[in-house]
């Protein structure tokens, strides 16, 4: 049975009088693995920002578990996690402190304080960093000292540690070598599969540029100039669809 | 004909033109009555008085200076950080509070900042009498507001996307706030802490000149008695104190991952807050407020200050600020450009250090030995003192700069001076001018000190009005001061924004 977890109703977003998103209607069901395609500047990042509540749409409504996003409390909103295209890590903190930031929602102020003083437990952070193939020699290194690929994996670990129901990822495979792409892709999407049998299945929406990575997704959404051009099952994706958006 | 085009480099040198009217008035005002005194003053620098009695006095006075300077620094840096947080836009974004409150707090802090610690000190002394704690309070009031501006400006450089990212995790608001602000606050403390400590010590010295205590009082007394050898003993001991405090500060490694050190700093943080509040209430409930009644006559007292005189004083203060700023901006690059060799640089650095070290009233009084009191003399004093500060920044930046362009130009056979100008200084000119814009805010406030001594502008009028308990005049002068400082800060803010 498909339950809608995220819903966009007639969403438009204007920035400095430019229409970035134009009347978007979208339903994301639990357990779905969706690839979001579109060329640069098509509105993918803005769409993800609207979905996670970072950007308030100029028009329309975002619903999470059938409730208006605006009316949800902090705990409910934390069911969404995001991997940002520009990573948005805190440069002055170490890799493990950054990953621990993912636990801020489920902990109190004292945890945040201990994390900054480097006296909190990093057990869980290390577990996820290991899953993301990060070597323990970089755990206590400051972010600014890491390579692009290492930063990318720290951002992914920070997102995964939240163990949220819905994963939104904006080009998460940038900066990764082909071998790591497969590992990380499996890690992100396996998580979805693994939980399908559970009561609250995990859902993923991943913005992509590379078409060769589409294999593991159920659905594909094509976006261009802030409008959804197609929202179809991956098996039905044809060249004509791609021509519409690229 | 080609149109004249100004760039950052030429804009750094252009303000030196203020020396034309300034020099004209200074030459006209020259007198030879005090040359002998001036000569004696200079010679005494190499022959300070050293005996048991003066060493004991120096230790006692330095103790007072350290106590006032250190405590006022500690309190103002901690409360400055707190006010910096609540006057930065990131705080309001995290808590979804309307910007209206942010503007009110900023405006309030701007007014407090616009009045120099000497003015606060003089007012508080009039109300409460001479008291050790008055020095700390007088320095703390504007310093908290100045530090809050420094912290707020640094916090506003935080990438908004980082905030969005932490916010999207949906952590409790205070956890998000702490995580986002922790490192910028520690970094601001690391970068500005020492400078602010130096400022607090300098402010203590200046307030000492007005009788608060510490080494400043001894400096002023020895100057009044023309005991220059003693004066230089105090000045050199002050120099040692500033150099030592700098060395100690640099030795302490503010490593945020050092658990013991972090816990120590947090303990100091909370104890200072607790102590400050306790002391504040003690001060309120255990003070003799008899003199405070004079404030109630604020609106009853009459004012002899006519509108024309009032406007004249405001104009004088503005001109004084402009002339001083011109010297402070252009003198350091000009002198370094002309005397561009290693030996000269050492002498320039020593001279700049002395200009920073010697309190402006002492510089002014020294210059008065061969020049009549005038607006130009006050401007020269303030300009020279601030040139000492801007030159320190310029030297630091130039020394840390990539020298490849300079070397490349020299290898082309271009002269050393031209290579320095276009290969080194031109790359620093923009950030140097941005700092000078900030410095000119301070110059406006400092006009109060030279005004008091040099019979110029609103500072002089303030001293006069306070001495005669003409509170209405005091209020008028303070309003004028605040207005000039606020307008100046707004203009400088615009200039700084266009430069950064």
Contacts between the chains, C-beta under 8 A, distances in Angstrom:
chain1	res1	chain2	res2	distance
A	49	B	164	7.9
A	52	B	168	5.4
A	53	B	168	7.1
A	54	B	164	5.0
A	54	B	167	7.3
A	54	B	168	5.6
A	74	B	170	4.8
A	74	B	171	8.0
A	74	B	172	7.3
A	75	B	170	7.5
A	77	B	170	4.6
A	78	B	169	6.8
A	78	B	170	3.9
A	80	B	168	7.6
A	81	B	169	7.6
A	82	B	165	7.7
A	82	B	168	5.5
A	84	B	161	7.4
A	84	B	165	6.1
A	86	B	161	6.4
A	88	B	159	7.7
A	88	B	161	5.0
A	88	B	162	5.4
A	88	B	164	7.0
A	88	B	165	3.4
A	89	B	162	7.8
A	89	B	165	7.8
A	90	B	162	6.0
A	90	B	166	7.8
A	90	B	179	7.1
A	90	B	180	7.6
A	90	B	183	6.9
A	92	B	183	3.6
A	92	B	184	8.0
A	92	B	187	7.2
A	93	B	183	6.8
A	94	B	257	7.4
A	101	B	166	6.4
A	101	B	169	6.7
A	101	B	171	7.9
A	101	B	179	6.0
A	102	B	169	6.3
A	104	B	166	7.1
A	104	B	169	5.4
A	104	B	171	3.2
A	104	B	172	7.5
A	104	B	175	4.8
A	104	B	176	6.9
A	104	B	179	6.6
A	105	B	169	5.2
A	105	B	170	4.8
A	105	B	171	4.8
A	105	B	172	7.9
A	107	B	171	7.9
A	107	B	175	7.4
A	108	B	172	6.7
A	108	B	175	7.3
A	109	B	172	6.1
A	109	B	174	4.9
A	109	B	175	5.2
A	109	B	178	7.0
A	111	B	175	7.2
A	112	B	171	7.1
A	112	B	172	7.9
A	112	B	174	7.6
A	112	B	175	3.7
A	112	B	176	8.0
A	112	B	178	5.0
A	112	B	179	5.5
A	113	B	178	6.3
A	115	B	179	7.4
A	116	B	178	6.6
A	116	B	179	6.7
A	116	B	182	4.7
A	116	B	256	7.2
A	117	B	256	7.4
A	117	B	259	6.2
A	117	B	262	4.8
A	117	B	263	7.5
A	118	B	256	7.5
A	118	B	257	4.6
A	118	B	259	6.7
A	118	B	262	7.9
A	119	B	259	5.5
A	140	B	257	7.7
A	162	B	169	6.7
